[in-house]
Amino acid sequence: MSNRPISGLYAITPEEHDTAELLREVCLALQGGANVLQYRNKHGDAALRLAQAEALRALTREFAVALIINDNAALAHAVDADGVHLGGEDGSIAAARALLGSGKIIGVSCYNRAELAHQAVLEGADYVAFGAFFASTVKPEARVATVQMLRQARSEIAVPIVAIGGITPDNGDELLQAGADALAVISAVFATDDVAGAAKRFSILFSKAKQ
C-alpha cells in the first residue's frame, strides 16, 4: 500500500469533530472513487486526532486506499498510515523519513515555487504539491500557482505532482492536461449534498484524461 503511486482523486478530510459523521462522509468519498485520503484536522485535540486517524486507517484499509496524515509524522507513525504530507513549517523530510521508514510516502507542499519542489525531490520526497490554482474557500489567502508553472514543473520533475486549491470537476481537466497526477480536493467533494456523486465525477474526469 505505501508504495502505490499518488494519482487520481486525492480527497482531504474536512474539519469534522463528530467522528461518526467524518467516517460516513469519507466512506461515501471512497465509494465514489477517491484514490488517496489525507486526514487533515487543524483544530481538534490530540486525543480526537488519534481516534479519528485510527478509524480512518481501518476504513482506508477496507477500500485499499492510501492514508496520508497532514502535518504530523508522529501521528502517521502511531496509526501506521501510508505516509505524511508536510507543509512549509511541518518539519524536515529527513526527520519524517527517519521516523516513518523508507517504505512510507512523504509529500511536500511547494505552493507556487518550483525550486522548493526540486529541493524536496533531492531530499527524498515521494510527491510534491502545488497550489492554489483557483480561488479556495478553505485557504482564501493561499499563494496562487499557474497552469504554466505546473506544465514547466512537469517537464522537470519525475515524482508525482498533486494540484490543489479550488479544484472542481469543471476546471480539473486543465490541470490534468498540464501534468498533474492527482487533484487534491476538500470542498468540491465534502461540501456537497452528494459526496459519492461528487467523487465519482472526479473519477470520470481521470478516466477521460487517460483515453
C-alpha positions in Angstrom: 0.0 0.0 0.0 2.6 2.5 1.0 4.5 2.2 -2.3 1.5 2.7 -4.6 1.7 5.8 -6.8 -0.1 9.0 -5.8 -2.7 9.6 -8.5 -6.4 10.2 -9.1 -8.7 12.0 -6.7 -6.8 12.9 -3.6 -9.5 13.6 -1.0 -8.7 15.8 2.0 -11.0 15.5 5.0 -13.0 18.5 6.2 -12.8 19.7 9.8 -15.3 17.4 11.5 -15.3 16.8 15.2 -18.0 14.2 15.0 -16.0 11.1 14.2 -19.1 9.1 13.1 -20.0 11.8 10.7 -16.5 12.1 9.4 -16.4 8.3 8.7 -19.8 8.5 7.0 -18.6 11.2 4.6 -15.2 9.6 3.9 -16.9 6.3 3.2 -19.0 8.0 0.6 -16.0 9.6 -1.0 -14.2 6.3 -1.1 -17.2 4.6 -2.6 -17.2 7.4 -5.3 -13.6 6.6 -6.3 -11.2 8.6 -4.2 -7.8 7.0 -4.6 -5.9 8.8 -1.8 -7.2 10.2 1.5 -5.5 12.8 3.6 -6.6 13.3 7.2 -6.4 17.0 8.0 -7.6 18.4 11.3 -6.2 21.7 12.4 -8.3 22.3 15.5 -9.0 19.0 17.3 -7.1 18.0 20.3 -4.5 15.2 20.3 -6.9 12.5 21.6 -9.5 13.3 18.9 -6.9 13.3 16.1 -5.6 10.0 17.2 -9.1 8.4 17.4 -10.1 9.8 14.0 -6.8 8.8 12.4 -7.1 5.2 13.7 -10.7 5.0 12.5 -9.7 6.3 9.1 -6.8 3.9 9.0 -9.2 1.0 9.3 -11.6 2.4 6.7 -9.0 3.1 4.1 -7.6 -0.4 4.5 -11.1 -1.8 3.7 -11.0 0.2 0.4 -7.3 -0.4 -0.3 -6.8 3.4 -0.4 -3.6 5.2 0.8 -4.0 7.2 4.0 -1.8 10.3 4.3 -1.7 12.3 7.5 -1.4 16.1 7.2 1.4 17.8 9.1 2.1 15.2 11.7 4.7 12.5 11.1 4.3 11.2 14.7 0.6 10.7 14.2 1.2 8.9 10.9 3.7 6.6 12.7 1.3 6.0 15.5 -1.5 4.7 13.3 0.7 3.1 10.6 -0.6 5.4 7.9 0.8 5.1 4.4 2.6 8.5 4.8 2.6 12.1 5.8 2.2 15.4 4.0 4.5 18.2 5.1 3.8 21.9 4.8 6.5 24.6 5.0 6.6 24.6 8.8 6.0 20.9 9.5 9.5 19.6 9.9 12.1 18.2 7.6 11.8 15.4 5.1 14.8 13.7 6.7 13.1 13.7 10.2 9.9 12.3 8.8 11.8 9.6 6.9 13.8 8.6 9.9 10.6 8.2 11.9 8.4 6.5 9.2 11.0 4.5 7.3 11.8 4.0 3.7 8.5 2.3 2.7 6.2 5.2 3.6 5.1 8.1 1.4 6.3 11.7 2.1 4.6 14.5 0.2 5.6 18.2 0.4 3.7 21.4 -0.2 5.6 23.6 -2.7 3.0 26.2 -3.2 3.9 28.1 -6.4 7.6 27.6 -6.2 9.3 25.0 -8.5 12.6 25.4 -6.7 11.0 24.1 -3.5 9.9 21.0 -5.4 13.3 20.4 -6.8 14.8 20.6 -3.4 12.1 18.3 -1.9 12.8 15.7 -4.5 16.6 15.9 -3.8 15.7 15.3 -0.1 13.6 12.3 -0.8 10.0 13.5 -1.2 7.8 10.9 -2.9 5.4 13.5 -4.4 5.1 17.3 -4.5 2.0 19.5 -4.3 1.4 22.9 -6.0 -1.4 25.4 -5.5 -3.6 27.2 -5.1 -4.6 27.1 -8.7 -8.1 28.5 -8.2 -9.8 30.5 -5.5 -10.2 28.3 -2.4 -12.8 28.7 0.3 -10.6 26.7 2.7 -7.5 28.8 2.1 -8.7 32.1 0.6 -5.3 33.8 1.2 -3.3 31.0 -0.4 -0.5 31.8 -2.8 -1.5 31.5 -6.4 0.0 28.9 -8.7 -0.3 29.0 -12.5 -1.0 26.3 -15.0 2.1 27.4 -16.9 4.2 26.8 -13.8 2.6 23.3 -13.4 3.4 22.5 -17.0 7.0 23.6 -16.6 7.4 21.6 -13.4 6.0 18.5 -15.0 8.7 18.7 -17.6 11.4 18.8 -14.9 10.2 16.7 -12.1 9.8 12.9 -12.1 7.8 12.3 -9.0 4.0 12.6 -8.9 2.6 16.1 -8.8 -0.5 16.9 -6.8 -2.6 20.0 -7.7 -4.7 21.8 -5.0 -6.8 24.8 -4.5 -10.4 25.5 -5.6 -10.4 22.5 -7.9 -13.7 21.2 -9.3 -14.7 18.7 -12.0 -15.2 21.6 -14.3 -11.7 23.1 -14.0 -9.7 20.0 -13.1 -9.1 18.7 -16.6 -6.9 21.7 -17.4 -4.6 20.7 -14.6 -4.5 17.1 -15.7 -3.6 18.1 -19.2 -0.8 20.3 -17.8 0.7 17.3 -16.0 -0.9 16.9 -12.6 -1.1 13.2 -11.4 -3.6 13.9 -8.6 -6.2 16.5 -7.8 -6.4 17.3 -4.1 -10.0 18.4 -3.1 -11.9 19.2 0.0 -14.9 21.4 -0.7 -15.8 20.1 -4.2 -16.3 16.7 -2.6 -17.2 17.1 1.0 -19.2 20.4 0.9 -21.8 18.9 -1.4 -25.1 17.2 -0.9 -23.9 14.1 -2.8 -20.4 13.2 -1.6 -20.2 9.9 -3.5 -21.5 11.6 -6.7 -19.0 14.4 -6.4 -16.2 11.9 -6.0 -17.5 9.9 -9.0 -17.4 13.0 -11.2 -13.7 13.4 -10.5 -13.1 9.7 -11.1 -14.8 10.1 -14.5 -12.5 13.1 -15.2 -9.5 11.0 -14.6 -10.8 8.2 -16.8 -11.4 10.5 -19.7 -7.9 12.1 -19.3 -6.3 8.6 -19.7 -8.1 8.0 -23.0 
